[in-house]
């Protein structure tokens, strides 16, 4: 991973710096490329496949969740369907809609992507146990209640 790049006159708070480091760890590591290579598709398609595996949805719901236009969502699902990874099924209550679900092949691909993405970077696994425990406590506090997390963080 490359070192943090700073702009010359940029002042940063501890929260800004922590967020920048977390963002870089998540976005700038090679996991996205590994997922794309392992599945033979763009990371955007892998993300769509993982979302469909987690929660089968209508095309509109998928487009909204992924933040893409419905016509592009159709292209993505058509491509995943051609590869045998997803299928469209009748919606249980709306005859006009289809629900997109993963096939067994799609489920396996989504699980492979998840395994790659969940593998922690070396920088994290190399932390001393006490530092990793403190980091985990802080992250759990943030995830539970961001507004009051600062009051539960360990002193020092």
C-alpha positions in Angstrom: 0.0 0.0 0.0 1.3 3.4 -0.8 1.9 6.0 2.0 -0.7 8.6 2.6 -0.3 11.6 0.2 -0.9 15.0 1.7 -1.6 18.3 0.1 0.8 21.0 1.2 -1.6 23.3 3.1 -4.0 20.6 4.3 -4.8 20.7 8.0 -6.5 17.6 9.3 -8.2 16.5 12.5 -7.6 13.1 14.1 -11.1 12.0 12.8 -10.2 13.2 9.3 -6.9 11.3 9.4 -8.5 8.1 10.8 -11.2 8.2 8.1 -8.6 8.8 5.4 -6.5 5.8 6.6 -9.6 3.6 6.8 -10.8 4.7 3.4 -7.4 4.0 1.8 -7.2 0.5 3.5 -10.6 -0.4 2.0 -10.5 1.3 -1.4 -6.8 1.3 -2.3 -5.9 -2.3 -1.6 -5.8 -4.9 -4.3 -8.8 -6.8 -3.2 -11.0 -5.3 -5.8 -8.6 -6.4 -8.6 -8.4 -9.9 -7.0 -12.2 -10.2 -7.0 -12.4 -9.1 -10.7 -9.7 -11.5 -11.7 -11.1 -14.4 -9.7 -14.6 -13.9 -11.1 -13.7 -12.7 -14.6 -15.8 -9.6 -14.4 -15.7 -6.0 -13.4 -15.8 -5.1 -9.7 -19.1 -3.3 -10.4 -20.7 -6.5 -11.7 -19.2 -8.5 -8.7 -20.7 -5.9 -6.4 -24.1 -6.3 -8.0 -23.8 -10.1 -7.8 -22.9 -10.0 -4.1 -25.9 -7.7 -3.5 -28.3 -10.0 -5.3 -26.9 -13.0 -3.4 -27.4 -11.2 -0.1 -30.9 -9.9 -0.9 -32.8 -11.0 -4.1 -34.5 -7.8 -5.3 -36.3 -6.2 -8.2 -34.4 -4.4 -10.9 -35.5 -1.0 -9.5 -34.4 -1.9 -5.9 -31.0 -3.1 -7.2 -30.5 0.1 -9.2 -31.4 2.2 -6.3 -29.1 0.3 -3.9 -26.2 0.3 -6.2 -26.7 4.0 -7.2 -26.9 3.3 -11.0 -29.5 4.1 -13.6 -32.2 1.4 -14.3 -31.1 1.0 -18.0 -27.6 0.2 -16.9 -28.9 -2.2 -14.2 -30.6 -4.1 -17.0 -27.3 -4.4 -18.9 -25.6 -5.7 -15.8 -28.3 -8.2 -14.9 -28.5 -9.3 -18.6 -24.7 -10.0 -18.5 -24.9 -11.8 -15.2 -27.8 -13.9 -16.5 -25.9 -14.8 -19.7 -23.1 -16.1 -17.5 -25.6 -18.3 -15.6 -25.0 -16.4 -12.3 -28.5 -14.9 -11.8 -32.0 -15.5 -13.0 -35.2 -13.4 -13.1 -38.2 -14.9 -11.3 -41.8 -13.7 -11.0 -42.3 -11.3 -8.1 -44.5 -13.0 -5.5 -47.0 -10.1 -5.2 -46.5 -7.9 -8.3 -47.2 -9.6 -11.6 -45.4 -6.7 -13.5 -42.1 -7.1 -11.6 -39.4 -9.7 -11.6 -37.1 -10.6 -8.7 -33.4 -11.2 -9.6 -31.9 -14.1 -7.7 -28.5 -15.9 -7.8 -28.2 -19.3 -9.3 -26.0 -21.9 -7.5 -23.2 -20.8 -9.7 -23.8 -17.2 -8.8 -24.0 -18.1 -5.1 -20.5 -19.8 -5.3 -19.1 -16.8 -7.2 -20.5 -14.4 -4.6 -19.1 -16.5 -1.7 -15.6 -16.4 -3.5 -15.8 -12.6 -3.8 -16.8 -12.3 -0.1 -13.9 -14.5 1.0 -11.4 -12.4 -1.0 -12.9 -9.1 0.3 -13.0 -10.3 3.9 -9.3 -11.3 4.0 -7.7 -8.6 6.1 -4.6 -6.7 4.6 -1.2 -7.6 6.0 -1.0 -4.2 7.7 -3.9 -5.1 9.9 -2.9 -8.6 10.7 0.6 -7.4 11.6 -0.6 -5.1 14.4 0.3 -6.2 17.9 -2.6 -7.9 19.6 -3.3 -5.0 22.1 -3.4 -2.4 19.3 -5.7 -4.6 17.2 -8.0 -5.1 20.2 -8.2 -1.3 20.8 -8.9 -0.7 17.1 -11.7 -3.3 17.2 -13.3 -1.8 20.3 -13.3 1.6 18.6 -14.8 0.3 15.4 -17.5 -1.7 17.2 -18.3 1.5 19.2 -18.6 3.5 16.0 -20.8 0.8 14.3 -23.2 0.7 17.3 -23.7 4.4 17.8 -21.5 6.9 16.0 -22.9 9.8 18.0 -21.7 8.5 21.3 -18.8 6.3 20.3 -16.3 8.8 21.5 -17.5 8.3 25.1 -16.8 4.6 25.0 -13.4 4.7 23.5 -10.5 3.5 25.8 -8.5 6.3 27.4 -4.9 6.7 26.1 
